[in-house]
Amino acid sequence: MIAEPKRGYHGASLFNTATDWTKPHVSAKAFENPLIPNQRLRDIYIAMVQTRLLGKRKPRTASIALGREALWAATAIGLRDALGDLVSETGAGVALDIILGAELKKVVSGKAGGSPHRLPTLGKAPERLQLALGAAMALKAAAQKNVLLVYADQADLPRADWRAVLGTALGGELPVVFVVSCEAGASYDLAALSQARGVPGIAVDASDAIALYRVAQESIGRARADGGPALIAAVPFHFGSAKQRQPDPVALLGGQLLRRKVCTQAWLEAVEQKTVAMLAPKLTTA
C-alpha cells in the first residue's frame, strides 16, 4: 500500500461495479462538504491510483509523469459533468480517458476509444497553444457555456510568449483555464505574471488534489459564466527543509480522506488491489 507521508496538508465509482469494495465502509456518517462531495473525492482518488498504476505497464500506455496525478485528476474530473468541454494536453495519453470516466477494463483492452474532449495534439507547444486559443474562440462564439482546459508546463513558452497568450485570452474573454506545471526554482512567478496581465493567477500545491479541485471548479465555473480566463499554477510546495522531497499526491489524498472519514483504510487498499488485478499480468511494480 502507498504509505502516507508524515506532513501537514492544505486545505459513482469509476469501475462501474456493484461489488462491496466500492463502498467507503465508514460506520459514522462523514461530513459532506457541498463544494466537494465525498463521492467526487473518492472518484478522484480512484482515478489517481488507476493512472499511476497504468503508467507502470509495459509497454507504457500512459505517459503521465509520476507525481502529477493530482494535477491531472483533480482538475479534469469536473469535465465529466458537461458535454462539449475541451482539453488541450500532451503527456496524459489514455490516463485522461480514465479521469474523464472511461472504464479501466476498456482502456486496457483498447476498446475505450479517444475522449471526445481531447483536442488534436500538435508537435510543439506554441502551435498547440495557438490551436487551443482558436478552439476557445469557437466555444465563445457558440455561446454554449463550455470551457477549455489547457495543460502545459511553464517551460513550454518563454515569459514574453506567456504574456501574449494570456493577453489574447483576456482580450477575447475566452472560456479557458490554463493548468500549468511550474518547476521549483523557475526564473519568474507565472501566477504573479498572470495577475499582472489581468488574468486571475492562483498558485496551488501541485500535490494537493483537494486544493487543486476546489480552485479548478471555481475557475471553470467562472469561465462558464462568461468570467473569462484563469491560470492555475501547480507549484511544488515543500515543508521543512528546502531539499525535502515533494510529497506523494496519492498518499496525501488517501490520508486526507481518512481524516475526513470519507473512507476507511480497507477501502483504500481495495482500490489499489482491484486496479492491480485489472492490469495483471502486464503491471510492473518497478
Helices and strands as residue ranges (DSSP letters): G 20-22, H 38-54, H 69-76, G 77-81, E 86-88, H 95-99, H 104-109, H 125-142, E 148-153, G 154-156, H 159-171, E 176-181, H 190-197, E 201-205, H 209-224, E 230-235, H 249-259, H 265-279
